[in-house]
Structures are given as structure tokens and as C-alpha cells.
Amino acid sequence: MTQPESQPEQQFLELTEGNQGLAKLLHASLAQLRDGVAGEDLQEMARDVLAGHTDLRQIAASDAYGGMLLDHYQRFREWEQTIDPEERQHMANQAADLAADLDTRDQ
């Protein structure tokens, strides 16, 4: 018998429209944030999300983190615009392959 999904894990599945591979990548990304790769503020946010104290939708709408996440997203978009289209497609293919591989491991 399998254990029911915890609230944070269910949240990731909902955000990724049931794609378990993408949900795992999202979880892994939050784990990296929790480990401090982007600074203390995002570390605290990720820790709260992974512990199930809040969810990403609430975080995005909050005054405390919404602006910070938007700033990081804008910096990502600026970086993404500088990448050669072939390299961008290569990275997108790698991410899709990784997500698909993670998704099929659970089946």
C-alpha cells in the first residue's frame, strides 16, 4: 500500500499538471534553494514550502517574496534572451528528457 502524498508533494504535482518528473525537478530546485544557493531569503522560503507551512501560490502572492521572485524571474528572462537559440533548445531538450526519465521511474 502506498502512502498518501504529503501536501507539498501534491502541490508540486498540481503545479506541473500531474507530471511526476517535473514535480521532482521542482522539488529538487526548492531543495537547492533551501540549501542556500540563492541566499538566505529564498532559503527560508524554500524551507517553509518543503515543510508544508506554505505553498508556492501563497509565496508568489506575498509581499515578502513576490517581488523577490519576480526580480529573479526577470533576471532569468534577461539571461535566457542572451542564449543562442540552438543552445536554448538543447537545454530545453535536456530538461524535458530528464523530466520524462524521472516520470517513467515512478511507473
C-alpha positions in Angstrom: 0.0 0.0 0.0 1.4 3.4 -0.9 1.4 6.3 1.5 -0.7 9.3 0.6 1.0 12.3 -0.9 2.1 15.0 1.6 0.7 18.4 0.9 3.9 19.8 -0.5 4.3 16.9 -2.9 0.7 17.2 -4.0 1.2 20.9 -4.6 4.1 20.1 -6.9 2.0 17.7 -8.9 -0.8 20.2 -9.2 1.6 22.9 -10.4 3.1 20.5 -13.0 -0.3 19.2 -14.1 0.4 15.8 -12.8 3.8 15.4 -14.4 5.8 13.5 -11.8 9.1 14.2 -13.4 8.6 17.9 -13.4 7.3 17.8 -9.9 10.5 16.1 -8.8 12.6 18.7 -10.6 10.6 21.4 -8.9 11.2 19.7 -5.5 14.9 19.4 -6.3 15.1 23.1 -7.2 13.4 24.0 -4.0 15.9 21.8 -2.1 18.8 23.7 -3.7 17.2 26.9 -2.6 16.7 25.5 0.9 20.4 24.7 0.9 21.2 28.3 0.3 22.3 28.6 -3.4 20.3 31.8 -3.9 20.7 33.5 -0.5 19.0 33.5 2.9 15.7 34.9 1.9 14.9 32.3 -0.7 16.4 29.6 1.6 13.8 30.5 4.2 11.0 30.5 1.7 12.0 27.1 0.3 12.3 25.6 3.7 8.8 26.7 4.5 7.4 25.3 1.2 9.2 22.0 1.6 8.0 21.7 5.2 4.4 22.3 4.1 4.0 25.5 6.0 3.0 27.4 2.9 2.7 26.8 -0.8 4.2 28.4 -3.9 1.0 30.2 -4.9 0.9 31.9 -1.5 4.6 32.7 -1.7 4.2 34.3 -5.2 1.3 36.5 -3.9 3.0 37.6 -0.7 4.6 40.9 -0.2 7.6 39.3 1.4 8.6 37.0 -1.5 6.6 38.0 -4.6 8.8 40.9 -5.6 12.0 38.9 -4.9 10.8 36.0 -7.1 9.7 38.4 -9.8 13.2 40.0 -9.7 14.9 36.6 -10.0 12.5 35.6 -12.8 13.2 38.9 -14.7 17.0 38.2 -14.4 16.5 34.7 -15.7 14.5 36.0 -18.7 17.3 38.5 -19.4 19.9 35.7 -19.3 17.6 33.5 -21.4 17.4 36.2 -24.1 21.2 36.2 -24.5 21.5 32.5 -25.1 22.0 31.2 -28.7 18.6 29.7 -29.9 20.3 26.4 -30.5 21.7 26.3 -27.0 18.4 27.2 -25.5 16.7 24.4 -27.5 19.4 22.0 -26.3 18.9 22.9 -22.7 15.1 22.6 -23.1 15.5 19.2 -24.6 17.8 18.1 -21.8 15.3 19.3 -19.2 12.4 17.5 -21.0 14.4 14.3 -21.2 15.3 14.5 -17.5 11.7 15.1 -16.5 10.5 12.3 -18.7 13.1 10.0 -17.2 12.1 10.9 -13.7 8.4 10.4 -14.6 8.9 6.9 -16.0 10.9 5.8 -13.0 7.7 6.0 -10.9 5.6 3.9 -13.2 
